[in-house]
Amino acid sequence: MEFYEYRIRLDEALTYNNLRQAKVIATLAYLKARRVECLSERLYFKAQLAIIDEDYIEAIELLEKTIQHNPHDGAAFNDLALCLVELGLLKESLFYFDRGIKAEPDYANIYHNKGWLLAHLGHYTEAMALYHKALFLEPHRAVTYENLGHILEGLGRKEEAVSAYRKAVGLLKSEHGTIRRQIQDRIQEILCN
């Protein structure tokens, strides 16, 4: 398996909070990177293990080293920004999201995560623009549709929210049945009010 595939599987496991699966994937990728002597990937996946263990300081140090070895690694910038969010350093996290967008402008995840942070800060218009950019780059990302639905619902744009939620439900894999049911329940609540 190539490192890109490990990264995709890891991102999905982390997105849906399957930490046990994430740890297995990150460990396998780390061991492979060590075996093939790929320093930037070894640092990146070691950082992922630190993130899973909630050691954000260690993860930041490893991600900074990853970026030194590969300054175009948008995922490393993204994850560094998310670690800063966990430490309450929101201004700094926005700086790293922006650096990551500049480093790898076609990396959808970073637009999604910056949008998520801006939505939590109440900057809904900016967040929606970032979600749309993420969906332009990766149109089959269910979690982005779900988060877009939350913003639209909060803005009272119920029909658009329902549409976004329905797209999320349609894109969720079968193993995410609990999340699918939660979104379907949310749709019913909107339609009944």
Residue pairs with C-beta under 8 A, 6 or more apart in sequence:
1 28
1 32
3 29
3 32
3 33
3 38
3 41
6 25
6 26
6 28
6 29
6 32
6 45
7 29
7 75
9 25
10 22
10 25
10 26
10 29
10 48
11 75
11 109
13 19
13 21
13 22
13 25
14 22
14 51
14 52
15 143
16 176
16 179
19 52
22 48
22 52
23 49
23 52
26 45
26 48
26 49
26 52
27 45
27 49
29 41
29 45
29 48
30 42
30 45
30 46
30 48
30 49
32 41
33 39
33 41
33 42
33 44
33 45
34 42
39 69
40 66
40 69
40 70
40 73
43 62
43 63
43 65
43 66
43 69
44 62
44 63
44 66
44 73
44 75
44 76
46 62
47 58
47 59
47 62
47 63
47 66
47 76
47 79
48 59
48 79
50 56
50 58
50 59
50 62
51 59
51 79
51 82
51 83
54 86
56 83
56 84
56 86
56 87
57 87
59 79
59 80
59 83
60 80
60 83
60 84
63 76
63 77
63 79
63 80
63 83
64 80
66 73
66 76
67 73
67 76
67 77
67 80
70 76
71 103
72 103
72 104
73 103
73 104
74 100
74 101
74 103
74 104
74 105
74 107
74 109
74 110
75 100
75 104
75 107
75 109
75 110
76 100
77 96
77 97
77 99
77 100
77 103
77 104
77 110
78 96
78 97
78 100
78 107
78 109
78 110
78 113
80 96
80 100
81 93
81 94
81 95
81 96
81 97
81 100
81 110
81 113
81 114
81 117
82 93
82 113
84 90
84 92
84 93
84 96
85 93
85 117
90 117
90 121
93 117
94 114
94 117
97 110
97 113
97 114
97 117
98 114
100 107
100 110
101 107
101 110
101 111
101 114
104 110
106 137
107 137
108 133
108 134
108 135
108 137
108 138
108 141
108 144
109 134
109 138
111 130
111 131
111 133
111 134
111 137
112 130
112 131
112 134
112 141
112 143
112 144
112 147
114 130
115 126
115 127
115 128
115 129
115 130
115 131
115 134
115 144
115 147
116 127
116 147
118 124
118 126
118 127
118 130
119 127
119 147
119 150
119 151
124 151
124 154
124 155
127 151
128 148
128 151
128 152
131 144
131 147
131 148
131 151
132 148
134 141
134 144
135 141
135 144
135 145
135 148
138 144
140 171
141 171
142 167
142 168
142 169
142 171
142 172
142 176
143 168
145 164
145 165
145 167
145 168
145 171
146 164
146 165
146 168
146 179
146 183
148 164
149 161
149 162
149 164
149 165
149 168
149 183
149 186
150 161
152 158
152 160
152 161
152 164
153 161
153 186
153 190
158 190
161 190
162 187
162 190
162 191
165 183
165 186
165 187
165 190
166 187
168 183
169 180
169 183
169 184
169 187
172 179
172 180
172 183
